[in-house]
Amino acid sequence: MCTSIFLKTNGGGHVYARTMEFGAPTKSALVFFPRSFPFEGIGVDGNPGSGINWASKHAVIGTNGFGLPNLYDGMNEVGLAGGLLNAPNYAEYQHPTDGESCHSIAPQQLLLYVLSNFQTVGEVKEGLATILVNSSPFKEWGGVPRCHMTLHDQDGQSIVVEYLKGQLVITDNPLGVMTNDPPIAWHLANLGNYGNICSPDAKPLTINGEVFSPSSSGQGTMGLPGSFLSSDRFVRASLYVSKAPTKVTTLEQINVAWHIMNNFDIPPGALPLISGGAYGGGVGGYETTEWTSVADIKGGSYYLRSYESQAMQLLSFKDFNLEEKEMKTFPLRIEPLLERMTS
């Protein structure tokens, strides 16, 4: 389960944020990839180097998984940001032959390929039409990582990239919100069922001269779906984004993003998983929010807090030599931040 949003600021900036949930621990870390860093594309046989091999045009920062050179979430130096969100019931990639393997990459490489190569969503639309995404198995994931991808650029444009029935489908996303299955077209159509949400509170009800007042404020949110279903989370996230302030600074909007994302934290035990099911890598147990990220696209800063610690960690392009030769990895903070007040 994952939830992502996109917010505007008053200075032409934009803030992207998402949560990461998965049944099996993803063992994520913060990572930095410099310009001209070489990547080995994974082909249909599952081996690095048998797919598209490329060198990064843009430096990239974000969050990986399983200690591997991949990305589940991140941004590049030229203002493109986004993430992979689990979509196991609908995602079906293309079917390259052995001969086409050298023109393909594995699903877990999709976000890294995009962020290291493209600057705008327009470039993404053109670039992805020229490559293939295969279904090579990913052992650490527990099978093929069936996902869709949300992307946002510095001009405020948003798209969702999906592979449905073996075909590439790219949809403009006017809301900038995304969750999990079903595809984005379904979520956007479903949103029309909630047009009454967040209307102003009604006047007290009067019947036969008797006045019945509501127990509290919040009448306008009656009917707002509250479960952890991706469809319900999409509706809630869309409401919060549409009502969020826009005449605020980037720093203020980053704070708004954290508070919005707090609404999508999944506490341990609240979302049990069936062993062998589509979600969470097929493991049993439960999903919980492993980490939450917030990205300042214009400022080139990427913030993250983990399940173990509410203290934020920061990666900023300003703190790196973008021409370095090696990738850098930084473990997620596991110690809680505590300030003891004494007399």
Phi, psi and omega per residue, in radians:
M1 nan 2.310 3.105
C2 -2.530 2.607 3.092
T3 -2.336 2.330 -3.128
S4 -2.347 2.625 -3.103
I5 -2.436 2.945 -3.141
F6 -2.538 2.212 -3.048
L7 -2.202 2.596 3.084
K8 -1.727 2.713 3.045
T9 -2.114 3.028 -3.069
N10 -1.434 -0.086 -3.119
G11 -1.895 0.393 -3.103
G12 1.387 0.177 3.122
G13 -1.629 3.003 3.119
H14 -2.513 2.567 -3.136
V15 -2.148 2.226 3.100
Y16 -1.966 2.456 -3.140
A17 -2.561 2.679 3.077
R18 -2.770 2.770 2.958
T19 -1.829 2.756 3.093
M20 -2.204 2.073 3.047
E21 -2.216 2.472 3.089
F22 -2.816 2.548 -3.105
G23 -1.170 -0.912 3.086
A24 -1.384 2.378 3.112
P25 -1.005 2.261 -3.105
T26 -1.496 -0.171 3.099
K27 0.905 0.846 -3.054
S28 -1.291 2.739 3.019
A29 -2.535 2.765 3.011
L30 -1.376 2.446 -3.063
V31 -2.397 2.676 3.032
F32 -2.253 2.240 3.053
F33 -2.018 2.173 -3.140
P34 -1.366 3.025 2.995
R35 -1.108 2.642 3.067
S36 1.109 0.351 3.112
F37 -1.352 2.324 -3.088
P38 -1.439 2.407 3.088
F39 -2.183 2.481 3.097
E40 -1.809 2.007 3.117
G41 -1.229 2.420 3.126
I42 -1.578 2.111 -3.100
G43 -1.538 -2.931 -3.056
V44 -1.142 -0.369 3.133
D45 -1.480 -0.049 3.120
G46 1.464 0.119 -3.078
N47 -1.799 2.321 3.044
P48 -1.066 2.379 3.132
G49 1.758 -0.304 -3.137
S50 -1.567 -0.054 3.060
G51 -1.880 -2.671 3.103
I52 -1.238 2.215 3.004
N53 -1.800 2.341 -3.075
W54 -2.568 2.874 3.026
A55 -2.031 2.440 -3.048
S56 -1.202 2.314 3.037
K57 -1.438 -0.519 -3.077
H58 -2.195 2.533 3.011
A59 -1.202 2.602 -3.037
V60 -2.381 2.452 2.981
I61 -2.230 2.672 -3.139
G62 2.930 -2.677 -3.056
T63 -2.217 2.250 -3.117
N64 -1.807 -2.849 3.090
G65 -2.640 2.556 3.020
F66 1.054 0.421 3.093
G67 1.194 0.372 -3.054
L68 -1.911 2.775 3.092
P69 -1.342 1.237 3.071
N70 -2.414 3.127 3.127
L71 -2.454 2.362 2.954
Y72 -1.740 -0.336 -3.077
D73 -2.799 2.578 3.099
G74 2.918 -2.962 -3.118
M75 -2.677 2.803 3.075
N76 -2.000 3.044 -3.023
E77 -1.208 -0.272 -3.074
V78 -1.887 0.303 2.936
G79 1.627 0.372 3.029
L80 -1.857 2.298 -3.083
A81 -2.461 2.739 3.096
G82 2.938 -2.974 -3.083
G83 -2.780 2.850 3.010
L84 -1.629 2.303 3.112
L85 -2.142 2.370 -3.054
N86 -1.041 2.336 3.109
A87 -2.569 1.086 -2.963
P88 -1.258 -0.327 -3.057
N89 -1.575 -0.250 -3.064
Y90 -2.201 -0.495 -3.065
A91 -1.163 2.204 3.034
E92 -2.461 1.997 -3.022
Y93 -1.396 3.104 3.111
Q94 -1.211 2.995 -3.042
H95 -2.180 1.193 3.139
P96 -1.150 2.505 3.060
T97 -1.371 3.040 3.080
D98 -1.015 -0.656 3.132
G99 -1.216 -0.397 3.131
E100 -1.676 -0.009 -3.069
S101 -0.979 -0.642 -3.099
C102 -1.205 -0.152 3.088
H103 -1.832 0.254 -3.036
S104 -2.198 2.861 3.003
I105 -2.335 2.885 3.083
A106 -1.446 2.707 -3.093
P107 -0.978 -0.668 -3.104
Q108 -1.204 -0.167 3.109
Q109 -1.704 -0.049 -2.981
L110 -1.089 -0.858 -3.108
L111 -1.140 -0.745 3.133
L112 -1.097 -0.704 3.095
Y113 -1.048 -0.800 -3.096
V114 -1.156 -0.860 -3.068
L115 -1.186 -0.539 -3.114
S116 -1.449 -0.171 -3.068
N117 -2.032 -0.483 -2.931
F118 -2.130 2.739 -3.119
Q119 -1.896 -0.582 -3.078
T120 -2.274 2.895 3.095
V121 -1.188 -0.462 3.054
G122 -1.102 -0.742 3.081
E123 -1.129 -0.633 3.123
V124 -1.092 -0.785 -3.141
K125 -1.008 -0.741 3.139
E126 -1.271 -0.754 -3.032
G127 -1.210 -0.709 -3.107
L128 -1.223 -0.361 3.101
A129 -1.222 -0.218 -3.069
T130 -1.805 -0.049 -3.140
I131 -2.188 2.976 3.116
L132 -2.088 2.620 3.031
V133 -2.015 2.131 -3.069
N134 -1.645 -3.090 -3.129
S135 -2.083 0.686 3.104
S136 -1.130 2.485 -3.079
P137 -1.210 2.594 3.112
F138 -2.127 1.757 -2.982
K139 -0.977 -0.806 -3.068
E140 -1.124 -0.488 -3.137
W141 -1.391 -0.415 -3.073
G142 1.634 0.455 -3.116
G143 2.419 -2.765 3.116
V144 -1.366 2.187 3.115
P145 -1.328 1.668 -3.093
R146 -1.509 1.897 -3.030
C147 -2.382 2.867 2.817
H148 -2.104 2.900 -2.952
M149 -2.193 2.294 3.035
T150 -1.798 2.402 -3.090
L151 -2.426 2.560 -3.125
H152 -2.499 2.485 3.122
D153 -2.062 3.088 -3.030
Q154 -1.181 -0.338 3.100
D155 -1.476 -0.010 3.121
G156 1.547 0.207 3.121
Q157 -1.543 2.468 -3.124
S158 -2.289 2.476 3.054
I159 -2.417 2.820 2.948
V160 -2.100 2.243 3.126
V161 -1.806 2.157 -3.123
E162 -2.325 2.654 3.010
Y163 -2.053 1.914 -3.036
L164 -2.148 2.178 -3.132
K165 0.932 0.668 3.082
G166 1.381 0.175 -3.108
Q167 -2.119 2.495 3.039
L168 -1.282 2.211 3.105
V169 -2.242 2.090 3.114
I170 -2.037 2.162 -3.048
T171 -2.103 2.243 3.009
D172 -1.117 2.413 -3.053
N173 -2.098 1.653 -3.058
P174 -1.158 -0.344 -3.116
L175 -1.592 -0.498 -3.057
G176 1.320 0.154 -3.123
V177 -1.751 2.498 3.016
M178 -2.659 2.579 3.017
T179 -2.263 -2.340 -3.089
N180 -1.855 -2.710 3.091
D181 -0.897 2.640 -0.041
P182 -1.317 -3.036 3.105
P183 -1.068 2.841 -3.055
I184 -1.037 -0.615 -3.130
A185 -1.049 -0.662 3.117
W186 -1.164 -0.794 -3.130
H187 -1.048 -0.759 -3.119
L188 -1.137 -0.683 3.114
A189 -1.180 -0.686 -3.116
N190 -1.156 -0.494 -3.089
L191 -1.066 -0.472 3.122
G192 -1.105 -0.292 3.123
N193 -1.338 -0.099 -3.032
Y194 -2.123 0.563 -3.108
G195 -1.135 -0.324 -3.115
N196 -1.496 -0.167 -3.032
I197 -1.208 2.455 3.066
C198 1.198 0.443 2.941
S199 -1.247 2.790 3.140
P200 -1.024 2.615 3.094
D201 -1.010 2.400 3.137
A202 -1.312 2.799 3.043
K203 -1.174 2.730 3.112
P204 -0.942 2.522 -3.132
L205 -1.327 2.314 3.119
T206 -2.095 2.164 3.136
I207 -2.305 2.106 3.132
N208 0.925 0.677 3.094
G209 1.450 -0.134 3.136
E210 -1.628 2.311 -3.103
V211 -1.717 2.234 3.108
F212 -2.034 1.884 -3.103
S213 -1.606 2.599 3.089
P214 -1.156 2.707 -3.096
S215 -1.239 -0.395 3.120
S216 -2.853 3.117 3.000
S217 -1.280 2.843 3.109
G218 1.988 0.179 3.126
Q219 -0.980 -0.579 -3.078
G220 -1.145 -0.256 3.126
T221 -1.747 0.103 3.084
M222 -1.099 2.285 -3.079
G223 1.669 -0.093 3.086
L224 -1.194 2.122 -3.076
P225 -1.189 2.414 -2.989
G226 -2.088 0.110 -3.088
S227 -1.432 3.117 3.076
F228 -1.521 0.038 3.056
L229 -0.964 2.491 -3.136
S230 -1.051 -0.615 3.123
S231 -1.130 -0.691 3.117
D232 -1.226 -0.715 3.120
R233 -1.117 -0.632 3.112
F234 -1.083 -0.752 -3.134
V235 -1.134 -0.806 -3.138
R236 -1.103 -0.789 -3.137
A237 -1.090 -0.669 3.126
S238 -1.113 -0.698 3.099
L239 -1.095 -0.859 -3.088
Y240 -1.098 -0.678 -3.136
V241 -1.215 -0.752 -3.101
S242 -1.166 -0.455 -3.118
K243 -1.749 -0.055 -3.117
A244 -1.192 2.562 3.100
P245 -1.136 2.562 3.104
T246 -2.027 -0.369 3.124
K247 -1.562 1.035 -3.141
V248 -2.361 2.796 3.101
T249 -1.268 2.915 3.105
T250 -1.061 -0.742 3.135
L251 -1.075 -0.718 3.096
E252 -1.158 -0.667 -3.128
Q253 -1.230 -0.553 3.031
I254 -1.050 -0.727 3.112
N255 -1.144 -0.685 3.062
V256 -1.050 -0.757 -3.118
A257 -1.050 -0.766 3.120
W258 -1.041 -0.744 -3.107
H259 -1.208 -0.618 3.047
I260 -1.112 -0.802 -3.086
M261 -1.162 -0.427 3.071
N262 -0.999 -0.512 -3.118
N263 -1.221 -0.210 -3.077
F264 -1.986 0.167 3.008
D265 -1.090 2.303 3.074
I266 -1.854 1.937 -3.102
P267 -1.295 2.702 -3.128
P268 -1.005 2.322 3.079
G269 1.619 -0.259 -3.075
A270 -1.364 -0.378 -3.062
L271 -2.303 1.410 -3.130
P272 -1.219 2.598 -3.140
L273 -1.998 2.546 3.065
I274 -1.558 2.253 3.114
S275 -1.043 2.288 -3.114
G276 1.525 -0.005 -3.137
G277 -1.311 3.060 -3.061
A278 -1.260 -0.544 -3.053
Y279 -1.646 2.681 3.025
G280 1.272 0.442 3.113
G281 1.258 0.264 3.084
G282 1.408 0.072 -3.135
V283 -1.485 2.796 3.023
G284 -1.478 -2.879 -3.139
G285 1.655 -2.322 -3.119
Y286 -2.646 2.738 3.030
E287 -1.579 2.535 3.004
T288 -2.550 2.855 -3.114
T289 -1.312 1.903 -3.117
E290 -1.302 -0.743 3.114
W291 -2.779 2.817 3.088
T292 -2.289 2.377 -3.127
S293 -2.116 2.648 3.033
V294 -2.395 2.263 -3.093
A295 -2.100 2.258 2.980
D296 -1.591 1.764 -2.971
I297 -1.168 -0.786 -3.117
K298 -1.224 -0.664 -3.100
G299 -1.447 -0.194 3.111
G300 1.220 0.559 -3.130
S301 -2.065 2.448 -3.060
Y302 -2.259 2.059 -3.086
Y303 -1.896 2.580 3.112
L304 -2.585 2.498 2.954
R305 -2.275 2.510 -3.032
S306 -1.771 2.987 3.088
Y307 -1.028 -0.683 -3.043
E308 -1.327 -0.422 -3.047
S309 -2.495 2.340 3.067
Q310 -1.480 -0.042 3.086
A311 -1.256 2.351 -3.118
M312 -1.406 2.489 2.944
Q313 -1.913 2.623 -3.027
L314 -2.286 2.274 2.894
L315 -1.996 2.297 3.107
S316 -2.369 2.396 3.113
F317 -1.054 -0.426 3.131
K318 -1.132 -0.361 -3.058
D319 -1.693 0.109 -3.090
F320 -2.213 2.633 2.906
N321 -1.463 1.917 -3.013
L322 -1.235 -0.161 3.115
E323 -1.743 0.208 3.109
E324 -1.010 2.852 -3.096
K325 -1.728 -0.297 -3.054
E326 -2.072 2.591 2.953
M327 -1.286 2.726 3.112
K328 -2.178 2.486 -3.104
T329 -2.184 2.398 -3.118
F330 -2.279 2.110 -3.115
P331 -1.136 2.640 3.082
L332 -1.253 2.517 3.138
R333 -1.153 2.335 3.132
I334 -2.054 -0.108 3.124
E335 -1.642 2.286 3.102
P336 -1.182 2.605 3.104
L337 -1.548 2.166 -3.097
L338 -2.367 2.159 3.036
E339 -1.919 1.946 -3.088
R340 -1.489 2.210 3.123
M341 -1.671 2.215 -3.120
T342 -2.254 2.829 3.134
S343 -1.444 nan nan
